[in-house]
Amino acid sequence: MQAAALLSLLQFASPALPIGAYSYSQGLEAAMEAGLVHDAATARAWIACQLHDVVVQWDAPVCWRLMHAFERRDSGAVAAWSERYLASRDTAELRAESLQMGYSLARLVAELGIADDAIAAMLPPDAATTLPVAYACAVAALAIPPEEALLAMLFAWAENQVLVCVKSIPLGQVAGQRLLLSLRGDIEAAARYAQQVDDGGMGNWAPALSLLSMRHETQFGRLYRS
């Protein structure tokens, strides 16, 4: 991996990227309210379950396909997977989360001027740009290898989940780092699976998460937006 691509990846996968990832829990706060997550062991079980049963079954393979579609300059594939991903957001919170961060990242890409006209033209309208689409656009624009970009995307997702646990269970900082370290094997396996699964093997069936996400919409005293 070239140094320039590595530095770009570190920047665009960083939690410091100003797109608001820190403000979302993706149903985890509702799981804490329900008592499903309350210590380090249950936090790890929740994150690993969401990674293998939700993220790697749909979000990661879609992102993988979008990165290659942008790399090939295949606007038809970008539009098709963008539409499918947006349709898969089955609660108001999950839909708003992906659209808000997608819009923010797309605006950042535009303001930094890193994408050429051909790549930028493949982005959907602002109101329909989800996070995986904007991320894939940035990856192609910065010539970041898709394999490394996928790993970074999965790690960033896991890191954000761990940070929610550190702040809200709460876990200590060392316990949070121990938890994140213990997920390395899961993240590597998830990345391999996402690259190999065919279209027919992908799915977004996660009714328990959807119910928790809907419950979170009216949760009293919540800290996170989803």
Solvent accessible surface area in square Angstrom, and as a share of the most:
residue,aa,sasa,rsa
1,M,101,0.45
2,Q,144,0.64
3,A,72,0.56
4,A,74,0.58
5,A,8,0.06
6,L,78,0.39
7,L,119,0.59
8,S,20,0.13
9,L,15,0.07
10,L,109,0.54
11,Q,97,0.43
12,F,11,0.05
13,A,23,0.18
14,S,35,0.23
15,P,73,0.46
16,A,89,0.69
17,L,17,0.08
18,P,100,0.63
19,I,16,0.08
20,G,14,0.13
21,A,31,0.24
22,Y,146,0.56
23,S,19,0.13
24,Y,6,0.02
25,S,0,0.00
26,Q,52,0.23
27,G,0,0.00
28,L,0,0.00
29,E,15,0.07
30,A,0,0.00
31,A,0,0.00
32,M,32,0.14
33,E,116,0.52
34,A,47,0.36
35,G,41,0.40
36,L,99,0.49
37,V,3,0.02
38,H,108,0.48
39,D,56,0.29
40,A,46,0.35
41,A,76,0.59
42,T,35,0.20
43,A,0,0.00
44,R,74,0.27
45,A,63,0.49
46,W,26,0.09
47,I,0,0.00
48,A,14,0.11
49,C,61,0.36
50,Q,18,0.08
51,L,1,0.00
52,H,60,0.27
53,D,82,0.42
54,V,20,0.12
55,V,8,0.05
56,V,4,0.02
57,Q,51,0.22
58,W,30,0.10
59,D,19,0.10
60,A,0,0.00
61,P,0,0.00
62,V,0,0.00
63,C,1,0.01
64,W,31,0.11
65,R,38,0.14
66,L,0,0.00
67,M,3,0.01
68,H,48,0.21
69,A,0,0.00
70,F,0,0.00
71,E,90,0.40
72,R,143,0.52
73,R,109,0.40
74,D,52,0.27
75,S,65,0.42
76,G,48,0.46
77,A,22,0.17
78,V,0,0.00
79,A,59,0.46
80,A,35,0.27
81,W,25,0.09
82,S,6,0.04
83,E,128,0.57
84,R,116,0.42
85,Y,8,0.03
86,L,25,0.13
87,A,80,0.62
88,S,15,0.10
89,R,32,0.12
90,D,79,0.41
91,T,8,0.05
92,A,69,0.53
93,E,15,0.07
94,L,17,0.09
95,R,100,0.37
96,A,58,0.45
97,E,7,0.03
98,S,8,0.05
99,L,34,0.17
100,Q,50,0.22
101,M,8,0.04
102,G,0,0.00
103,Y,100,0.38
104,S,25,0.16
105,L,1,0.01
106,A,2,0.02
107,R,84,0.31
108,L,31,0.16
109,V,3,0.02
110,A,55,0.43
111,E,140,0.63
112,L,87,0.43
113,G,59,0.57
114,I,42,0.22
115,A,23,0.18
116,D,75,0.39
117,D,128,0.66
118,A,59,0.46
119,I,3,0.02
120,A,47,0.36
121,A,84,0.65
122,M,21,0.09
123,L,36,0.18
124,P,25,0.16
125,P,101,0.63
126,D,59,0.30
127,A,89,0.69
128,A,29,0.23
129,T,1,0.01
130,T,0,0.00
131,L,46,0.23
132,P,10,0.06
133,V,0,0.00
134,A,1,0.00
135,Y,18,0.07
136,A,0,0.00
137,C,1,0.01
138,A,1,0.01
139,V,4,0.03
140,A,18,0.14
141,A,25,0.19
142,L,40,0.20
143,A,81,0.63
144,I,7,0.04
145,P,39,0.24
146,P,13,0.08
147,E,79,0.35
148,E,60,0.27
149,A,0,0.00
150,L,0,0.00
151,L,70,0.35
152,A,17,0.13
153,M,35,0.16
154,L,0,0.00
155,F,83,0.35
156,A,32,0.25
157,W,31,0.11
158,A,0,0.00
159,E,38,0.17
160,N,25,0.13
161,Q,2,0.01
162,V,4,0.02
163,L,63,0.31
164,V,1,0.01
165,C,0,0.00
166,V,14,0.08
167,K,112,0.48
168,S,35,0.22
169,I,39,0.20
170,P,102,0.64
171,L,22,0.11
172,G,45,0.44
173,Q,128,0.57
174,V,105,0.60
175,A,26,0.20
176,G,1,0.01
177,Q,111,0.49
178,R,151,0.55
179,L,10,0.05
180,L,13,0.07
181,L,110,0.55
182,S,52,0.34
183,L,0,0.00
184,R,138,0.50
185,G,48,0.46
186,D,27,0.14
187,I,7,0.04
188,E,76,0.34
189,A,36,0.28
190,A,1,0.01
191,A,4,0.03
192,R,133,0.49
193,Y,87,0.33
194,A,0,0.00
195,Q,61,0.27
196,Q,140,0.62
197,V,18,0.11
198,D,95,0.49
199,D,83,0.43
200,G,77,0.74
201,G,39,0.37
202,M,23,0.10
203,G,30,0.29
204,N,45,0.23
205,W,212,0.74
206,A,18,0.14
207,P,58,0.36
208,A,70,0.54
209,L,21,0.11
210,S,13,0.09
211,L,108,0.54
212,L,12,0.06
213,S,1,0.01
214,M,90,0.40
215,R,137,0.50
216,H,0,0.00
217,E,75,0.33
218,T,123,0.71
219,Q,29,0.13
220,F,196,0.82
221,G,60,0.58
222,R,82,0.30
223,L,133,0.66
224,Y,11,0.04
225,R,128,0.47
226,S,1,0.01
